[in-house]
């Protein structure tokens, strides 16, 4: 009996995993989920606010849409016009390359470009206050809608006056749609080790099971905090970002895994386009002095990237983000940008999503990329790696650094380099003192500020 029960349990686990994969894959779009339990339909998923009638109708079940159904035509949208509260100003176009120096004007200040964007997942940088960004010469901060949706919730943030008031930041903020984290968790078990922007193993138990359903309407996922079910649609994502009140917001899109067939990738691009069009319509109904960037998809497939650029640039987005899989190394990334960047409008800003290592930044700037976001500099700091001007990547955990009684960088103006030594930081790390995270993170942020400042100077003198 016990053996039979174990066998039934094993079979059920296989069925559940197969069902989860099918629902997370754009090739298998449908209007209703497969259900192994009658309670699935009885549970009422939550959203950031009450759903409108259209969303209620969708959840009851809608007519299945062909995965290759084209998105709404540009004729359904107003033409693009620069906004009084948000605009891109070109300062200098390099004579040597497509690199450019500019300014993005937002309601909360100016963003100098090219610029690095630090990631404050929960509305906070890890280990350091966000005020350190200004000291480092960094203008824009990235916050994640997915995490803020689950805790503390967009309604609470709105009651505080928006994210700027809630965290005490009088400088530009950009939020994503929440989709990146949902799909990263969904594909947590798929090792995209060959992709540049590969997904690290999730710290959340059974992360791969958090995505319950993906269909035309949006995604249904389980909160990693309490297991409750949450619906994320293009409309509810925009509504959440309206409550957060960031200067720049992102439409909901799908992030497929790196290793998928072209036919599946094509369906994913079409789905992202339909979702982005719905997001834009929701945004245009209530702009609130926020700019929306489109997200260009297509992986490393040039034809799909071209199709994505052609469609999204026909719509009145305020800027363009380059998302999805960007190749297995810097060389493939740079080759992709060489094909893609000339197709983007020059009167609007662009952003490279999730790429922020030094080599990729230096390879991307000559193609005209304006801003970059990544956790790389801050995460590296917490793991004991300092980015320096003269020593390269300095691993303070190496034994020889226990007696290096010098600052990491004599020219750096951060607190670590002005007052402390590598040997002291080595000691803090070995003693597991939290101050190590703070000093190392501050240093790497100052390094990124210096890197972007020197790149702007080189562009102005046509060296880059």
HELIX and SHEET records of a PDB file:
HELIX    1   1 UNK A    2  UNK A   23  1                                  22    
HELIX    2   2 UNK A   26  UNK A   28  5                                   3    
HELIX    3   3 UNK A   38  UNK A   40  5                                   3    
HELIX    4   4 UNK A   53  UNK A   60  1                                   8    
HELIX    5   5 UNK A   74  UNK A   76  5                                   3    
HELIX    6   6 UNK A  132  UNK A  136  1                                   5    
HELIX    7   7 UNK A  145  UNK A  150  1                                   6    
HELIX    8   8 UNK A  154  UNK A  159  1                                   6    
HELIX    9   9 UNK A  163  UNK A  167  1                                   5    
HELIX   10  10 UNK A  179  UNK A  186  1                                   8    
HELIX   11  11 UNK A  207  UNK A  209  5                                   3    
HELIX   12  12 UNK A  234  UNK A  244  1                                  11    
HELIX   13  13 UNK A  262  UNK A  284  1                                  23    
HELIX   14  14 UNK A  302  UNK A  312  1                                  11    
HELIX   15  15 UNK A  330  UNK A  340  1                                  11    
HELIX   16  16 UNK A  341  UNK A  343  5                                   3    
HELIX   17  17 UNK A  358  UNK A  365  1                                   8    
HELIX   18  18 UNK A  376  UNK A  382  1                                   7    
HELIX   19  19 UNK A  399  UNK A  403  5                                   5    
HELIX   20  20 UNK A  415  UNK A  419  1                                   5    
HELIX   21  21 UNK A  422  UNK A  430  1                                   9    
HELIX   22  22 UNK A  435  UNK A  460  1                                  26    
SHEET    1   A 3 UNK A  87  UNK A  93  0                                        
SHEET    2   A 3 UNK A 100  UNK A 106 -1                                        
SHEET    3   A 3 UNK A 109  UNK A 113 -1                                        
SHEET    1   B 8 UNK A 173  UNK A 175  0                                        
SHEET    2   B 8 UNK A 141  UNK A 143  1                                        
SHEET    3   B 8 UNK A 115  UNK A 119  1                                        
SHEET    4   B 8 UNK A 371  UNK A 373  1                                        
SHEET    5   B 8 UNK A 349  UNK A 352  1                                        
SHEET    6   B 8 UNK A 319  UNK A 322  1                                        
SHEET    7   B 8 UNK A 291  UNK A 296  1                                        
SHEET    8   B 8 UNK A 248  UNK A 250  1                                        
SHEET    1   C 3 UNK A 211  UNK A 214  0                                        
SHEET    2   C 3 UNK A 218  UNK A 222 -1                                        
SHEET    3   C 3 UNK A 229  UNK A 233 -1                                        
SHEET    1   D 2 UNK A 385  UNK A 387  0                                        
SHEET    2   D 2 UNK A 393  UNK A 395 -1                                        
END                                                                             
